[in-house]
Amino acid sequence: MNTNRKETRRRIRHRIRRKVRGTAERPRLAVFRSIKHIYVQAVDDVRGHTLVQASSRDAGIKGSGNIESAKQVGTLVAQRLKKAGVEQAVFDRGGVLYHGRIRALADAAREAGLKI
């Protein structure tokens, strides 16, 4: 089977999506990691709406694509969810490995009081 990285990541992402569903009470934290930035949004899959979002491009986030900025983004999204009345979420790593910036974001969200 001759596939490239993009196709492999797409297959993994869809495999994760089959298992992870978000609701209004427990949204899906969908993470996208680019070379320069990291983005996260809390999605209610039942209605198909984004509840809150945060990224390393937001004002007040120092740095762009490093672990420190990922921690700040995780804290920011947890604060915004708590303000919206959400205490729990499910984590969708978007087909990338759970380490580095992805793990830093999830750990920072947990430390800010979000139950993942």
FENDAMO-V816213 format. One record per residue. N is the residue number from 1. BURIAL is b if it has 16 or more other C-alpha atoms within 10 Angstrom, else e. D_LAST is the distance of its C-alpha to the last C-alpha in Angstrom with 2 decimals. Layout:
n->N burial->BURIAL d_last->D_LAST
n->N burial->BURIAL d_last->D_LAST
This chain:
n->1 burial->e d_last->35.14
n->2 burial->e d_last->35.46
n->3 burial->e d_last->32.38
n->4 burial->e d_last->31.20
n->5 burial->e d_last->27.91
n->6 burial->e d_last->27.15
n->7 burial->e d_last->27.77
n->8 burial->e d_last->25.73
n->9 burial->e d_last->22.65
n->10 burial->e d_last->23.29
n->11 burial->e d_last->23.48
n->12 burial->e d_last->20.23
n->13 burial->b d_last->18.47
n->14 burial->e d_last->20.07
n->15 burial->e d_last->19.25
n->16 burial->b d_last->15.48
n->17 burial->b d_last->16.08
n->18 burial->e d_last->17.91
n->19 burial->e d_last->15.01
n->20 burial->e d_last->12.09
n->21 burial->b d_last->13.03
n->22 burial->b d_last->11.83
n->23 burial->b d_last->13.47
n->24 burial->b d_last->14.47
n->25 burial->e d_last->12.39
n->26 burial->b d_last->9.16
n->27 burial->b d_last->10.01
n->28 burial->b d_last->9.57
n->29 burial->b d_last->9.00
n->30 burial->b d_last->12.21
n->31 burial->b d_last->13.38
n->32 burial->b d_last->17.12
n->33 burial->b d_last->18.82
n->34 burial->e d_last->22.54
n->35 burial->e d_last->25.05
n->36 burial->e d_last->25.25
n->37 burial->b d_last->22.09
n->38 burial->b d_last->18.38
n->39 burial->b d_last->17.11
n->40 burial->b d_last->13.86
n->41 burial->b d_last->13.93
n->42 burial->b d_last->11.95
n->43 burial->b d_last->13.93
n->44 burial->b d_last->15.02
n->45 burial->b d_last->16.55
n->46 burial->e d_last->18.65
n->47 burial->e d_last->20.63
n->48 burial->e d_last->20.17
n->49 burial->e d_last->19.37
n->50 burial->b d_last->17.41
n->51 burial->b d_last->16.11
n->52 burial->b d_last->15.71
n->53 burial->b d_last->16.13
n->54 burial->b d_last->16.63
n->55 burial->b d_last->18.49
n->56 burial->b d_last->20.49
n->57 burial->b d_last->23.52
n->58 burial->e d_last->22.74
n->59 burial->e d_last->25.21
n->60 burial->e d_last->24.42
n->61 burial->b d_last->22.47
n->62 burial->e d_last->24.73
n->63 burial->e d_last->25.14
n->64 burial->b d_last->24.22
n->65 burial->b d_last->22.75
n->66 burial->b d_last->21.94
n->67 burial->b d_last->19.08
n->68 burial->b d_last->19.87
n->69 burial->b d_last->19.59
n->70 burial->b d_last->16.22
n->71 burial->b d_last->15.00
n->72 burial->b d_last->16.74
n->73 burial->b d_last->15.24
n->74 burial->b d_last->11.62
n->75 burial->b d_last->12.91
n->76 burial->b d_last->14.89
n->77 burial->b d_last->12.41
n->78 burial->b d_last->10.29
n->79 burial->b d_last->13.77
n->80 burial->b d_last->14.87
n->81 burial->b d_last->12.14
n->82 burial->e d_last->12.91
n->83 burial->e d_last->16.51
n->84 burial->e d_last->16.16
n->85 burial->e d_last->14.96
n->86 burial->b d_last->11.36
n->87 burial->b d_last->8.97
n->88 burial->b d_last->5.99
n->89 burial->b d_last->5.15
n->90 burial->b d_last->5.46
n->91 burial->b d_last->6.41
n->92 burial->b d_last->10.21
n->93 burial->b d_last->12.03
n->94 burial->b d_last->15.26
n->95 burial->b d_last->17.35
n->96 burial->e d_last->17.47
n->97 burial->e d_last->16.84
n->98 burial->e d_last->13.72
n->99 burial->e d_last->15.72
n->100 burial->e d_last->17.38
n->101 burial->b d_last->16.27
n->102 burial->b d_last->13.26
n->103 burial->b d_last->11.90
n->104 burial->b d_last->13.17
n->105 burial->b d_last->11.40
n->106 burial->b d_last->7.84
n->107 burial->b d_last->9.17
n->108 burial->b d_last->10.84
n->109 burial->b d_last->8.12
n->110 burial->b d_last->6.63
n->111 burial->e d_last->10.38
n->112 burial->b d_last->11.06
n->113 burial->e d_last->9.33
n->114 burial->b d_last->6.21
n->115 burial->b d_last->3.79
n->116 burial->e d_last->0.00
